[in-house]
Amino acid sequence: MNRAAAALLSGTVFGLGLAVSGMVNPAKVLAFLDIAGRWDPSLALVMAGALAVAFVGFRLVLRRRAPLFAGRFELPSAREIDARLLGGAALFGIGWGLVGFCPGPAIASLAFAWKEPLIFLAAMLAGAWLYRASARARPPATSAASPGA
Amino acid sequence: METFTPVSALLGGILIGLASTLLLWLNGRIAGISGIAGGLLSPAPGEVAWRALFLIGLVLGAGAYGVLRPVTVAIDAPLPLLIAGGLLVGFGTQLGKGCTSGHGVCGIARLSPRSMIATLVFMISAGVTVYVVRHVVGVQP
């Protein structure tokens, strides 16, 4: 195996999980988010199952010096809980609540539908591009350079 | 009408956790789909193939299950909401540097305070959004 095949394998298992869990179905996701309505707690169990495995799996994996097909682990290094994190999460949540799609399920759903997922994904790409373009135009965050940091 | 499906939910979640562990073990990467997809927008050298293959895998894996069992994908959102929702998800996940997989699964699995807070915020935000749409504005599926 190599890095490319590993990515395909991981993605396939992930997609399988999304389909098995029902997360590719926006109606099911929205039913979880609709606490005041006919509440379907399934997503909570999806998260629980995923976290239980990932928590143990990550601890075991990160004991290693390096991954199998790459030189090092690429882990997020950011630590600050700042406006970008909170604002980004809030905006993402609104979008998710409006449709019932988040990035993974939206892509995986292409296995079953094409019109609505493609519209959503095109808009998602546009939104992502908009952020990155605006971030490039803005001066970078000065957290490393600010005095007393 | 949606029904509680505890067994398939748990099983699916386990597969998601397994996939995330696989990607970390094999390639040293975090299985955060917004990050994987976002990295395709202005990719560094050597960053295209694995990302594209992972995303293709998402579709293949889901499709494979669809061969075994009927899979429902019920999308009620009309065009304006699809577009607004997509824009917000795209923008928000880049700004917040993560989504349900990146923060909600991988981040929390690493006990990252950032991810725990982000997950709390987007869960609440999504819940409030659904509440307003369904119970205040009154748009029921």
Boltz contact constraints between the chains, C-beta under 6 A:
constraints:
  - contact:
      token1: [A, 3]
      token2: [B, 27]
      max_distance: 6.0
  - contact:
      token1: [A, 3]
      token2: [B, 50]
      max_distance: 6.0
  - contact:
      token1: [A, 4]
      token2: [B, 49]
      max_distance: 6.0
  - contact:
      token1: [A, 4]
      token2: [B, 50]
      max_distance: 6.0
  - contact:
      token1: [A, 4]
      token2: [B, 53]
      max_distance: 6.0
  - contact:
      token1: [A, 6]
      token2: [B, 26]
      max_distance: 6.0
  - contact:
      token1: [A, 6]
      token2: [B, 27]
      max_distance: 6.0
  - contact:
      token1: [A, 7]
      token2: [B, 50]
      max_distance: 6.0
  - contact:
      token1: [A, 7]
      token2: [B, 53]
      max_distance: 6.0
  - contact:
      token1: [A, 7]
      token2: [B, 54]
      max_distance: 6.0
  - contact:
      token1: [A, 8]
      token2: [B, 53]
      max_distance: 6.0
  - contact:
      token1: [A, 8]
      token2: [B, 57]
      max_distance: 6.0
  - contact:
      token1: [A, 10]
      token2: [B, 19]
      max_distance: 6.0
  - contact:
      token1: [A, 10]
      token2: [B, 22]
      max_distance: 6.0
  - contact:
      token1: [A, 10]
      token2: [B, 23]
      max_distance: 6.0
  - contact:
      token1: [A, 11]
      token2: [B, 54]
      max_distance: 6.0
  - contact:
      token1: [A, 11]
      token2: [B, 57]
      max_distance: 6.0
  - contact:
      token1: [A, 11]
      token2: [B, 58]
      max_distance: 6.0
  - contact:
      token1: [A, 12]
      token2: [B, 57]
      max_distance: 6.0
  - contact:
      token1: [A, 12]
      token2: [B, 60]
      max_distance: 6.0
  - contact:
      token1: [A, 12]
      token2: [B, 61]
      max_distance: 6.0
  - contact:
      token1: [A, 13]
      token2: [B, 15]
      max_distance: 6.0
  - contact:
      token1: [A, 13]
      token2: [B, 18]
      max_distance: 6.0
  - contact:
      token1: [A, 13]
      token2: [B, 19]
      max_distance: 6.0
  - contact:
      token1: [A, 14]
      token2: [B, 16]
      max_distance: 6.0
  - contact:
      token1: [A, 14]
      token2: [B, 19]
      max_distance: 6.0
  - contact:
      token1: [A, 14]
      token2: [B, 58]
      max_distance: 6.0
  - contact:
      token1: [A, 15]
      token2: [B, 57]
      max_distance: 6.0
  - contact:
      token1: [A, 15]
      token2: [B, 58]
      max_distance: 6.0
  - contact:
      token1: [A, 15]
      token2: [B, 61]
      max_distance: 6.0
  - contact:
      token1: [A, 15]
      token2: [B, 62]
      max_distance: 6.0
  - contact:
      token1: [A, 16]
      token2: [B, 15]
      max_distance: 6.0
  - contact:
      token1: [A, 16]
      token2: [B, 61]
      max_distance: 6.0
  - contact:
      token1: [A, 16]
      token2: [B, 65]
      max_distance: 6.0
  - contact:
      token1: [A, 17]
      token2: [B, 12]
      max_distance: 6.0
  - contact:
      token1: [A, 17]
      token2: [B, 15]
      max_distance: 6.0
  - contact:
      token1: [A, 17]
      token2: [B, 16]
      max_distance: 6.0
  - contact:
      token1: [A, 18]
      token2: [B, 62]
      max_distance: 6.0
  - contact:
      token1: [A, 19]
      token2: [B, 62]
      max_distance: 6.0
  - contact:
      token1: [A, 19]
      token2: [B, 65]
      max_distance: 6.0
  - contact:
      token1: [A, 19]
      token2: [B, 71]
      max_distance: 6.0
  - contact:
      token1: [A, 20]
      token2: [B, 8]
      max_distance: 6.0
  - contact:
      token1: [A, 20]
      token2: [B, 11]
      max_distance: 6.0
  - contact:
      token1: [A, 20]
      token2: [B, 12]
      max_distance: 6.0
  - contact:
      token1: [A, 20]
      token2: [B, 65]
      max_distance: 6.0
  - contact:
      token1: [A, 21]
      token2: [B, 9]
      max_distance: 6.0
  - contact:
      token1: [A, 21]
      token2: [B, 12]
      max_distance: 6.0
  - contact:
      token1: [A, 21]
      token2: [B, 13]
      max_distance: 6.0
  - contact:
      token1: [A, 24]
      token2: [B, 62]
      max_distance: 6.0
  - contact:
      token1: [A, 24]
      token2: [B, 73]
      max_distance: 6.0
  - contact:
      token1: [A, 25]
      token2: [B, 72]
      max_distance: 6.0
  - contact:
      token1: [A, 25]
      token2: [B, 73]
      max_distance: 6.0
  - contact:
      token1: [A, 25]
      token2: [B, 74]
      max_distance: 6.0
  - contact:
      token1: [A, 26]
      token2: [B, 75]
      max_distance: 6.0
  - contact:
      token1: [A, 27]
      token2: [B, 74]
      max_distance: 6.0
  - contact:
      token1: [A, 28]
      token2: [B, 2]
      max_distance: 6.0
  - contact:
      token1: [A, 30]
      token2: [B, 130]
      max_distance: 6.0
  - contact:
      token1: [A, 31]
      token2: [B, 2]
      max_distance: 6.0
  - contact:
      token1: [A, 33]
      token2: [B, 126]
      max_distance: 6.0
  - contact:
      token1: [A, 33]
      token2: [B, 127]
      max_distance: 6.0
  - contact:
      token1: [A, 33]
      token2: [B, 130]
      max_distance: 6.0
  - contact:
      token1: [A, 34]
      token2: [B, 130]
      max_distance: 6.0
  - contact:
      token1: [A, 34]
      token2: [B, 134]
      max_distance: 6.0
  - contact:
      token1: [A, 36]
      token2: [B, 131]
      max_distance: 6.0
  - contact:
      token1: [A, 36]
      token2: [B, 135]
      max_distance: 6.0
  - contact:
      token1: [A, 37]
      token2: [B, 134]
      max_distance: 6.0
  - contact:
      token1: [A, 40]
      token2: [B, 2]
      max_distance: 6.0
  - contact:
      token1: [A, 40]
      token2: [B, 4]
      max_distance: 6.0
  - contact:
      token1: [A, 42]
      token2: [B, 4]
      max_distance: 6.0
  - contact:
      token1: [A, 42]
      token2: [B, 5]
      max_distance: 6.0
  - contact:
      token1: [A, 42]
      token2: [B, 9]
      max_distance: 6.0
  - contact:
      token1: [A, 45]
      token2: [B, 6]
      max_distance: 6.0
  - contact:
      token1: [A, 45]
      token2: [B, 9]
      max_distance: 6.0
  - contact:
      token1: [A, 45]
      token2: [B, 10]
      max_distance: 6.0
  - contact:
      token1: [A, 46]
      token2: [B, 9]
      max_distance: 6.0
  - contact:
      token1: [A, 46]
      token2: [B, 12]
      max_distance: 6.0
  - contact:
      token1: [A, 46]
      token2: [B, 13]
      max_distance: 6.0
  - contact:
      token1: [A, 49]
      token2: [B, 10]
      max_distance: 6.0
  - contact:
      token1: [A, 49]
      token2: [B, 13]
      max_distance: 6.0
  - contact:
      token1: [A, 49]
      token2: [B, 14]
      max_distance: 6.0
  - contact:
      token1: [A, 50]
      token2: [B, 13]
      max_distance: 6.0
  - contact:
      token1: [A, 50]
      token2: [B, 16]
      max_distance: 6.0
  - contact:
      token1: [A, 50]
      token2: [B, 17]
      max_distance: 6.0
  - contact:
      token1: [A, 50]
      token2: [B, 105]
      max_distance: 6.0
  - contact:
      token1: [A, 51]
      token2: [B, 108]
      max_distance: 6.0
  - contact:
      token1: [A, 51]
      token2: [B, 109]
      max_distance: 6.0
  - contact:
      token1: [A, 53]
      token2: [B, 14]
      max_distance: 6.0
  - contact:
      token1: [A, 53]
      token2: [B, 17]
      max_distance: 6.0
  - contact:
      token1: [A, 53]
      token2: [B, 18]
      max_distance: 6.0
  - contact:
      token1: [A, 54]
      token2: [B, 17]
      max_distance: 6.0
  - contact:
      token1: [A, 54]
      token2: [B, 20]
      max_distance: 6.0
  - contact:
      token1: [A, 54]
      token2: [B, 21]
      max_distance: 6.0
  - contact:
      token1: [A, 54]
      token2: [B, 105]
      max_distance: 6.0
  - contact:
      token1: [A, 54]
      token2: [B, 109]
      max_distance: 6.0
  - contact:
      token1: [A, 55]
      token2: [B, 109]
      max_distance: 6.0
  - contact:
      token1: [A, 57]
      token2: [B, 21]
      max_distance: 6.0
  - contact:
      token1: [A, 58]
      token2: [B, 109]
      max_distance: 6.0
  - contact:
      token1: [A, 58]
      token2: [B, 110]
      max_distance: 6.0
  - contact:
      token1: [A, 61]
      token2: [B, 24]
      max_distance: 6.0
  - contact:
      token1: [A, 61]
      token2: [B, 25]
      max_distance: 6.0
  - contact:
      token1: [A, 67]
      token2: [B, 27]
      max_distance: 6.0
  - contact:
      token1: [A, 67]
      token2: [B, 28]
      max_distance: 6.0
  - contact:
      token1: [A, 68]
      token2: [B, 26]
      max_distance: 6.0
  - contact:
      token1: [A, 69]
      token2: [B, 26]
      max_distance: 6.0
  - contact:
      token1: [A, 69]
      token2: [B, 27]
      max_distance: 6.0
  - contact:
      token1: [A, 70]
      token2: [B, 27]
      max_distance: 6.0
  - contact:
      token1: [A, 70]
      token2: [B, 28]
      max_distance: 6.0
  - contact:
      token1: [A, 73]
      token2: [B, 28]
      max_distance: 6.0
  - contact:
      token1: [A, 74]
      token2: [B, 28]
      max_distance: 6.0
  - contact:
      token1: [A, 74]
      token2: [B, 29]
      max_distance: 6.0
  - contact:
      token1: [A, 81]
      token2: [B, 114]
      max_distance: 6.0
  - contact:
      token1: [A, 81]
      token2: [B, 117]
      max_distance: 6.0
  - contact:
      token1: [A, 84]
      token2: [B, 95]
      max_distance: 6.0
  - contact:
      token1: [A, 85]
      token2: [B, 96]
      max_distance: 6.0
  - contact:
      token1: [A, 85]
      token2: [B, 118]
      max_distance: 6.0
  - contact:
      token1: [A, 86]
      token2: [B, 121]
      max_distance: 6.0
  - contact:
      token1: [A, 88]
      token2: [B, 92]
      max_distance: 6.0
  - contact:
      token1: [A, 88]
      token2: [B, 95]
      max_distance: 6.0
  - contact:
      token1: [A, 88]
      token2: [B, 96]
      max_distance: 6.0
  - contact:
      token1: [A, 89]
      token2: [B, 96]
      max_distance: 6.0
  - contact:
      token1: [A, 89]
      token2: [B, 118]
      max_distance: 6.0
  - contact:
      token1: [A, 89]
      token2: [B, 121]
      max_distance: 6.0
  - contact:
      token1: [A, 89]
      token2: [B, 122]
      max_distance: 6.0
  - contact:
      token1: [A, 90]
      token2: [B, 121]
      max_distance: 6.0
  - contact:
      token1: [A, 90]
      token2: [B, 125]
      max_distance: 6.0
  - contact:
      token1: [A, 91]
      token2: [B, 88]
      max_distance: 6.0
  - contact:
      token1: [A, 91]
      token2: [B, 91]
      max_distance: 6.0
  - contact:
      token1: [A, 91]
      token2: [B, 92]
      max_distance: 6.0
  - contact:
      token1: [A, 92]
      token2: [B, 89]
      max_distance: 6.0
  - contact:
      token1: [A, 92]
      token2: [B, 92]
      max_distance: 6.0
  - contact:
      token1: [A, 92]
      token2: [B, 93]
      max_distance: 6.0
  - contact:
      token1: [A, 92]
      token2: [B, 96]
      max_distance: 6.0
  - contact:
      token1: [A, 92]
      token2: [B, 122]
      max_distance: 6.0
  - contact:
      token1: [A, 93]
      token2: [B, 122]
      max_distance: 6.0
  - contact:
      token1: [A, 93]
      token2: [B, 125]
      max_distance: 6.0
  - contact:
      token1: [A, 93]
      token2: [B, 126]
      max_distance: 6.0
  - contact:
      token1: [A, 94]
      token2: [B, 88]
      max_distance: 6.0
  - contact:
      token1: [A, 94]
      token2: [B, 125]
      max_distance: 6.0
  - contact:
      token1: [A, 94]
      token2: [B, 129]
      max_distance: 6.0
  - contact:
      token1: [A, 95]
      token2: [B, 85]
      max_distance: 6.0
  - contact:
      token1: [A, 95]
      token2: [B, 88]
      max_distance: 6.0
  - contact:
      token1: [A, 95]
      token2: [B, 89]
      max_distance: 6.0
  - contact:
      token1: [A, 95]
      token2: [B, 92]
      max_distance: 6.0
  - contact:
      token1: [A, 96]
      token2: [B, 126]
      max_distance: 6.0
  - contact:
      token1: [A, 97]
      token2: [B, 126]
      max_distance: 6.0
  - contact:
      token1: [A, 97]
      token2: [B, 129]
      max_distance: 6.0
  - contact:
      token1: [A, 97]
      token2: [B, 130]
      max_distance: 6.0
  - contact:
      token1: [A, 98]
      token2: [B, 81]
      max_distance: 6.0
  - contact:
      token1: [A, 98]
      token2: [B, 85]
      max_distance: 6.0
  - contact:
      token1: [A, 99]
      token2: [B, 77]
      max_distance: 6.0
  - contact:
      token1: [A, 99]
      token2: [B, 85]
      max_distance: 6.0
  - contact:
      token1: [A, 102]
      token2: [B, 99]
      max_distance: 6.0
  - contact:
      token1: [A, 102]
      token2: [B, 100]
      max_distance: 6.0
  - contact:
      token1: [A, 103]
      token2: [B, 33]
      max_distance: 6.0
  - contact:
      token1: [A, 103]
      token2: [B, 34]
      max_distance: 6.0
  - contact:
      token1: [A, 103]
      token2: [B, 37]
      max_distance: 6.0
  - contact:
      token1: [A, 103]
      token2: [B, 99]
      max_distance: 6.0
  - contact:
      token1: [A, 104]
      token2: [B, 33]
      max_distance: 6.0
  - contact:
      token1: [A, 104]
      token2: [B, 101]
      max_distance: 6.0
  - contact:
      token1: [A, 107]
      token2: [B, 55]
      max_distance: 6.0
  - contact:
      token1: [A, 107]
      token2: [B, 58]
      max_distance: 6.0
  - contact:
      token1: [A, 108]
      token2: [B, 58]
      max_distance: 6.0
  - contact:
      token1: [A, 108]
      token2: [B, 59]
      max_distance: 6.0
  - contact:
      token1: [A, 108]
      token2: [B, 62]
      max_distance: 6.0
  - contact:
      token1: [A, 109]
      token2: [B, 73]
      max_distance: 6.0
  - contact:
      token1: [A, 110]
      token2: [B, 59]
      max_distance: 6.0
  - contact:
      token1: [A, 111]
      token2: [B, 59]
      max_distance: 6.0
  - contact:
      token1: [A, 111]
      token2: [B, 62]
      max_distance: 6.0
  - contact:
      token1: [A, 111]
      token2: [B, 63]
      max_distance: 6.0
  - contact:
      token1: [A, 111]
      token2: [B, 66]
      max_distance: 6.0
  - contact:
      token1: [A, 112]
      token2: [B, 71]
      max_distance: 6.0
  - contact:
      token1: [A, 112]
      token2: [B, 73]
      max_distance: 6.0
  - contact:
      token1: [A, 113]
      token2: [B, 73]
      max_distance: 6.0
  - contact:
      token1: [A, 116]
      token2: [B, 75]
      max_distance: 6.0
  - contact:
      token1: [A, 116]
      token2: [B, 82]
      max_distance: 6.0
  - contact:
      token1: [A, 119]
      token2: [B, 82]
      max_distance: 6.0
  - contact:
      token1: [A, 120]
      token2: [B, 82]
      max_distance: 6.0
  - contact:
      token1: [A, 120]
      token2: [B, 86]
      max_distance: 6.0
  - contact:
      token1: [A, 123]
      token2: [B, 83]
      max_distance: 6.0
  - contact:
      token1: [A, 123]
      token2: [B, 86]
      max_distance: 6.0
  - contact:
      token1: [A, 123]
      token2: [B, 87]
      max_distance: 6.0
  - contact:
      token1: [A, 124]
      token2: [B, 86]
      max_distance: 6.0
  - contact:
      token1: [A, 124]
      token2: [B, 89]
      max_distance: 6.0
  - contact:
      token1: [A, 124]
      token2: [B, 90]
      max_distance: 6.0
  - contact:
      token1: [A, 127]
      token2: [B, 87]
      max_distance: 6.0
  - contact:
      token1: [A, 127]
      token2: [B, 90]
      max_distance: 6.0
  - contact:
      token1: [A, 127]
      token2: [B, 91]
      max_distance: 6.0
  - contact:
      token1: [A, 128]
      token2: [B, 38]
      max_distance: 6.0
  - contact:
      token1: [A, 128]
      token2: [B, 90]
      max_distance: 6.0
  - contact:
      token1: [A, 128]
      token2: [B, 94]
      max_distance: 6.0
  - contact:
      token1: [A, 129]
      token2: [B, 41]
      max_distance: 6.0
  - contact:
      token1: [A, 130]
      token2: [B, 91]
      max_distance: 6.0
  - contact:
      token1: [A, 131]
      token2: [B, 91]
      max_distance: 6.0
  - contact:
      token1: [A, 131]
      token2: [B, 94]
      max_distance: 6.0
  - contact:
      token1: [A, 131]
      token2: [B, 95]
      max_distance: 6.0
  - contact:
      token1: [A, 132]
      token2: [B, 41]
      max_distance: 6.0
